[in-house]
Amino acid sequence: MFKETLVSDSKKTAVKELELANENGAVLRVLNYGARITSWCPAGSPEKSMVLGYKDVNDYLEDDHFLGAVVGRTAGRVQFGEMKLGNTSYDLNQNEDEHQLHGGAGGFSQVMWEYAYKETPQSLELHLTYLSEDGEMGYPGNLSVRVTYALDKHSDAVTFSVRAVSDKDTWCSLANHAYFNMGEGENSHILDYDLKAPAASVLELDDALIPTGELIDVSGTLFDITQAKPLRDMIGSPDEQIIFASQGVDHFFILDPAQVKKIELTDPGSGRRLKIETTEPGAVIYTSQKLESSSPLRDGEASPYRGICIETQRLPDAFASKGRGCLLKAGDIYSADTVYTLEKLS
């Protein structure tokens, strides 16, 4: 079932909440502003969303925490808002002091997306498209982007897919910035969640949270999540990397390509487990230590450690010299798929 609800016209274009609902009762809601997930409710729990969302949908229009948004052209931080192609330097929009964060002040999280619905034998699909014009936020090339959210017809599973192509060499690394929270009741937090992923290394950050280009071997460190680890153990560490990130995790974990690239998040309190399987090389894991807002959420306050973002994406441009950055050559197809599934533990 597809449904549309007009929620605001303050952006001079109708902002709508777009709903996919399957016969089992699972529901996914997305805004055409920022392609933002506002709620993901599993079958049997119509009032409990697995992602944080504002109580008043209009608060998304002033949001600076990227709640549920698609971020790009490049997810993450670009040092000094500058990127280079050969001998040509591009000055990008700076929206976090002298750096760029998540594509700039007018990045994909802040724009209106065109949309269309499609039903297949397996899923209900919402297709959102956007043309980022040459020079937007300083990036070269006309980049045509299509984001697809697909809700499985017979389960709670959601697939997030991205396809993009540019007419010039450019940079592209798109991520979904949903804050996951599987707990029950108001103001539940993620500190007691267990995190597991086949990650052999993590990107080192400087004190401005910019990737240095160096890798940290996770073996024997607090970042070793090859076996399930409580988030509390990581967040409470006196490690310099955790201190840089304001006493939390905000790091890119590179997934082992020889293994199934699956991240598992378990909430012992609710007995729910979220599995995230991706085609992307890694994910930024962010424990929402900077989440503070006067705008109330549906289930309490916007406060630190209320949710966890698992932002599957390409490696940042700091690794371009090693052949592993996020450069997209003209005419090449950017393709990424991430599947979110829920299970109830016995």
C-alpha positions as CSV (number, residue, x, y, z in Angstrom):
1,M,0.0,0.0,0.0
2,F,1.2,3.5,-0.9
3,K,0.1,6.7,0.9
4,E,1.1,10.4,0.7
5,T,0.5,13.0,3.4
6,L,1.2,16.7,3.0
7,V,3.1,17.9,6.0
8,S,4.5,21.3,5.1
9,D,4.6,23.9,2.3
10,S,7.1,26.2,4.1
11,K,9.9,25.2,1.6
12,K,7.8,26.7,-1.2
13,T,7.4,23.1,-2.5
14,A,5.0,20.6,-1.0
15,V,6.9,18.5,1.6
16,K,5.2,15.1,1.8
17,E,5.6,12.1,4.0
18,L,5.5,9.0,1.7
19,E,4.4,5.7,3.2
20,L,5.0,2.1,2.2
21,A,3.0,-0.5,4.2
22,N,2.9,-4.2,3.6
23,E,0.2,-6.7,4.4
24,N,2.0,-7.9,7.5
25,G,1.8,-4.4,9.0
26,A,5.4,-3.2,8.5
27,V,5.5,0.5,7.6
28,L,8.3,2.7,6.2
29,R,7.8,6.5,6.0
30,V,10.1,8.8,4.0
31,L,10.0,12.6,3.3
32,N,10.6,13.9,-0.2
33,Y,12.7,16.6,1.6
34,G,16.2,15.1,2.1
35,A,14.9,11.6,1.2
36,R,14.7,11.2,5.0
37,I,13.4,8.1,6.8
38,T,11.0,9.4,9.4
39,S,9.9,6.0,10.8
40,W,10.4,2.3,10.2
41,C,7.8,0.3,12.2
42,P,8.0,-3.6,12.2
43,A,4.9,-5.8,11.9
44,G,3.2,-6.1,15.3
45,S,4.7,-2.8,16.6
46,P,2.9,-0.1,14.7
47,E,3.8,2.6,17.2
48,K,7.4,1.7,17.7
49,S,9.8,3.0,15.1
50,M,13.3,1.4,14.8
51,V,14.7,4.9,13.9
52,L,14.5,8.2,15.8
53,G,12.2,10.8,14.4
54,Y,10.9,14.2,15.3
55,K,7.5,14.4,16.9
56,D,6.7,17.4,14.6
57,V,7.6,16.6,11.0
58,N,8.2,20.3,10.4
59,D,11.3,20.1,12.6
60,Y,13.1,18.2,9.9
61,L,13.1,21.4,7.9
62,E,15.4,23.0,10.5
63,D,17.3,19.9,11.5
64,D,21.1,20.0,11.6
65,H,21.6,16.4,12.8
66,F,20.7,14.8,9.4
67,L,18.0,12.7,11.1
68,G,17.1,9.9,8.7
69,A,18.6,11.8,5.7
70,V,20.4,10.8,2.6
71,V,23.7,12.7,2.8
72,G,26.0,13.6,-0.1
73,R,27.5,14.3,-2.6
74,T,30.1,13.0,-0.2
75,A,29.2,11.7,3.2
76,G,31.6,12.7,6.0
77,R,34.0,15.5,6.4
78,V,36.2,17.1,3.7
79,Q,39.2,18.9,5.2
80,F,39.2,22.7,4.5
81,G,36.4,22.1,1.9
82,E,38.9,21.4,-0.8
83,M,39.4,18.5,-3.2
84,K,41.7,18.1,-6.1
85,L,41.5,16.4,-9.5
86,G,44.9,16.4,-11.1
87,N,46.1,20.0,-11.0
88,T,42.6,21.4,-10.6
89,S,41.4,22.3,-7.1
90,Y,37.7,22.6,-6.2
91,D,36.6,24.8,-3.3
92,L,33.5,23.1,-1.7
93,N,30.9,24.7,0.5
94,Q,32.1,24.8,4.1
95,N,29.4,24.2,6.7
96,E,31.3,22.9,9.7
97,D,33.8,25.6,10.5
98,E,36.4,25.5,7.7
99,H,35.4,22.0,6.6
100,Q,32.6,20.5,4.7
101,L,30.3,18.0,6.3
102,H,27.9,15.6,4.5
103,G,27.9,17.6,1.2
104,G,27.6,21.1,2.5
105,A,24.9,23.5,3.7
106,G,22.8,22.6,0.6
107,G,23.7,19.0,0.4
108,F,21.3,16.2,-0.5
109,S,19.7,16.2,3.0
110,Q,18.4,19.7,2.3
111,V,16.9,19.4,-1.1
112,M,13.6,18.3,-2.6
113,W,13.5,15.0,-4.4
114,E,11.2,13.9,-7.1
115,Y,9.5,10.6,-6.4
116,A,7.6,7.7,-7.8
117,Y,6.2,4.4,-6.6
118,K,6.6,0.9,-8.0
119,E,5.3,-2.5,-6.9
120,T,7.2,-5.7,-7.7
121,P,6.4,-9.3,-6.8
122,Q,8.9,-9.0,-3.9
123,S,8.6,-5.5,-2.6
124,L,7.0,-2.1,-2.4
125,E,9.4,0.5,-3.8
126,L,9.8,4.3,-3.4
127,H,12.1,5.8,-6.0
128,L,13.5,9.3,-5.3
129,T,15.5,11.2,-7.9
130,Y,17.6,14.3,-7.8
131,L,19.8,16.2,-10.3
132,S,22.8,17.8,-8.6
133,E,23.9,20.4,-11.1
134,D,27.5,21.1,-12.1
135,G,29.0,23.4,-9.4
136,E,26.4,22.7,-6.7
137,M,28.2,23.0,-3.4
138,G,31.4,23.4,-5.4
139,Y,31.4,19.9,-7.0
140,P,32.1,19.3,-10.7
141,G,29.7,17.6,-13.0
142,N,25.9,17.1,-13.4
143,L,25.2,14.2,-11.1
144,S,22.0,12.3,-11.6
145,V,21.0,10.3,-8.5
146,R,18.3,7.8,-7.8
147,V,17.6,6.5,-4.3
148,T,15.3,3.5,-3.8
149,Y,13.7,2.4,-0.6
150,A,12.2,-1.1,-1.0
151,L,10.0,-2.6,1.8
152,D,9.8,-6.4,1.5
153,K,6.2,-7.6,1.0
154,H,6.4,-10.4,3.6
155,S,8.8,-9.2,6.2
156,D,10.2,-6.0,7.9
157,A,13.2,-5.9,5.7
158,V,14.1,-2.6,4.0
159,T,16.7,-2.2,1.1
160,F,18.4,1.1,0.5
161,S,19.8,1.4,-3.0
162,V,21.7,4.2,-4.7
163,R,22.5,4.6,-8.4
164,A,24.2,7.7,-9.8
165,V,26.1,8.9,-12.9
166,S,27.9,12.1,-13.7
167,D,28.9,13.8,-17.0
168,K,32.3,14.8,-15.4
169,D,34.7,13.2,-13.1
170,T,33.5,14.0,-9.6
171,W,33.3,12.6,-6.1
172,C,30.3,10.6,-4.8
173,S,29.7,8.8,-1.6
174,L,26.1,8.6,-0.4
175,A,24.9,7.3,2.9
176,N,21.7,7.1,4.9
177,H,21.9,8.8,8.3
178,A,19.2,7.1,10.2
179,Y,19.6,6.9,14.0
180,F,18.6,3.4,15.1
181,N,17.0,2.8,18.4
182,M,15.3,-0.6,19.1
183,G,14.5,0.1,22.7
184,E,11.1,0.3,24.5
185,G,9.7,3.3,26.3
186,E,10.7,7.0,26.3
187,N,14.3,8.1,26.2
188,S,15.7,4.7,25.8
189,H,19.5,4.7,24.9
190,I,21.9,2.6,23.0
191,L,24.7,2.2,25.6
192,D,23.9,-1.4,26.3
193,Y,23.6,-2.5,22.7
194,D,26.1,-5.0,21.4
195,L,27.9,-4.3,18.1
196,K,29.5,-6.8,15.8
197,A,31.1,-6.5,12.3
198,P,33.9,-8.1,10.2
199,A,36.0,-5.0,10.4
200,A,39.8,-5.4,10.3
201,S,40.7,-1.7,10.4
202,V,39.3,1.7,11.3
203,L,40.2,5.1,9.9
204,E,42.3,7.3,12.2
205,L,40.9,10.7,12.9
206,D,42.6,14.0,13.9
207,D,41.2,16.3,16.6
208,A,38.8,17.9,14.0
209,L,37.5,14.4,13.1
210,I,39.2,14.5,9.7
211,P,40.5,11.2,8.4
212,T,44.3,11.3,8.5
213,G,44.7,8.7,5.8
214,E,46.1,6.2,8.2
215,L,44.5,3.0,9.2
216,I,44.3,1.5,12.7
217,D,44.5,-2.3,12.9
218,V,41.6,-3.1,15.3
219,S,43.2,-6.3,16.6
220,G,43.6,-5.9,20.4
221,T,42.1,-2.4,20.4
222,L,38.7,-1.1,21.7
223,F,37.7,-0.9,18.0
224,D,37.8,-4.7,17.6
225,I,34.2,-5.6,17.0
226,T,34.8,-8.9,15.2
227,Q,33.1,-10.3,18.3
228,A,30.1,-8.6,19.8
229,K,31.1,-5.8,22.0
230,P,28.9,-3.5,24.2
231,L,28.9,0.1,23.0
232,R,29.3,1.2,26.6
233,D,32.8,-0.3,26.6
234,M,33.8,1.7,23.6
235,I,32.2,5.0,24.6
236,G,33.6,4.9,28.1
237,S,37.2,4.4,26.9
238,P,39.9,7.0,27.7
239,D,41.4,6.3,24.2
240,E,42.5,9.5,22.4
241,Q,40.3,8.6,19.4
242,I,37.2,8.4,21.6
243,I,38.1,11.7,23.2
244,F,38.5,13.4,19.8
245,A,35.0,12.2,19.0
246,S,33.5,13.9,22.1
247,Q,33.5,10.6,24.1
248,G,31.9,8.5,21.5
249,V,32.4,6.6,18.2
250,D,32.4,8.5,14.9
251,H,34.7,6.4,12.9
252,F,34.9,4.6,9.5
253,F,35.1,0.9,9.9
254,I,36.5,-0.9,6.8
255,L,34.8,-4.3,6.3
256,D,36.7,-7.4,5.3
257,P,35.9,-8.0,1.6
258,A,36.6,-11.7,2.1
259,Q,33.7,-12.0,4.5
260,V,30.0,-11.3,4.2
261,K,29.8,-7.6,4.9
262,K,27.2,-7.7,7.6
263,I,27.0,-5.5,10.7
264,E,24.9,-6.7,13.7
265,L,23.4,-4.5,16.4
266,T,21.7,-6.3,19.3
267,D,19.5,-4.7,22.0
268,P,19.4,-7.1,24.9
269,G,16.6,-5.1,26.5
270,S,14.1,-5.4,23.7
271,G,15.4,-8.7,22.4
272,R,15.8,-7.2,18.9
273,R,18.7,-7.6,16.5
274,L,19.3,-5.4,13.5
275,K,21.4,-6.9,10.7
276,I,22.9,-4.6,8.0
277,E,24.4,-6.2,4.9
278,T,26.0,-4.0,2.3
279,T,27.9,-3.9,-0.9
280,E,29.8,-0.9,0.3
281,P,33.4,-1.1,1.5
282,G,32.6,0.1,5.0
283,A,30.5,2.2,7.3
284,V,30.8,5.2,9.6
285,I,29.5,4.2,13.0
286,Y,28.3,7.2,15.0
287,T,26.9,6.9,18.6
288,S,25.1,10.2,18.6
289,Q,27.1,11.8,21.3
290,K,26.4,15.2,19.8
291,L,22.7,14.7,19.4
292,E,21.0,17.6,21.2
293,S,18.0,19.6,20.2
294,S,15.1,21.5,21.7
295,S,12.8,19.7,19.2
296,P,11.2,16.7,20.9
297,L,11.4,13.2,19.3
298,R,8.4,10.9,19.1
299,D,9.6,8.9,22.1
300,G,11.4,11.5,24.2
301,E,14.2,14.0,24.0
302,A,17.0,14.5,21.4
303,S,19.9,13.8,23.7
304,P,23.3,12.0,23.5
305,Y,23.4,8.3,22.9
306,R,19.7,8.0,22.0
307,G,20.5,6.4,18.7
308,I,23.3,4.9,16.6
309,C,24.0,5.7,12.9
310,I,25.6,3.0,10.7
311,E,26.3,4.9,7.5
312,T,27.4,2.5,4.8
313,Q,29.5,4.4,2.2
314,R,32.6,4.7,0.1
315,L,36.0,5.5,1.6
316,P,36.8,9.2,1.9
317,D,39.1,11.1,-0.5
318,A,41.9,10.8,2.0
319,F,42.5,7.4,0.6
320,A,42.5,8.4,-3.1
321,S,46.3,8.1,-3.2
322,K,45.9,4.5,-2.3
323,G,43.3,3.9,-5.0
324,R,40.5,3.6,-2.5
325,G,38.7,7.0,-2.5
326,C,35.3,8.1,-3.6
327,L,36.1,9.4,-7.1
328,L,33.4,8.7,-9.7
329,K,34.6,8.8,-13.3
330,A,32.4,10.5,-15.9
331,G,29.9,8.0,-17.3
332,D,30.6,5.3,-14.7
333,I,27.6,4.0,-12.7
334,Y,27.7,4.5,-8.9
335,S,25.9,1.5,-7.4
336,A,25.3,0.6,-3.8
337,D,22.9,-1.6,-1.9
338,T,22.3,-2.0,1.8
339,V,19.7,-4.3,3.4
340,Y,18.3,-3.8,6.9
341,T,16.6,-6.8,8.5
342,L,15.2,-7.3,12.0
343,E,14.9,-10.4,14.1
344,K,13.5,-11.1,17.5
345,L,15.8,-13.1,19.7
346,S,14.3,-16.2,21.4
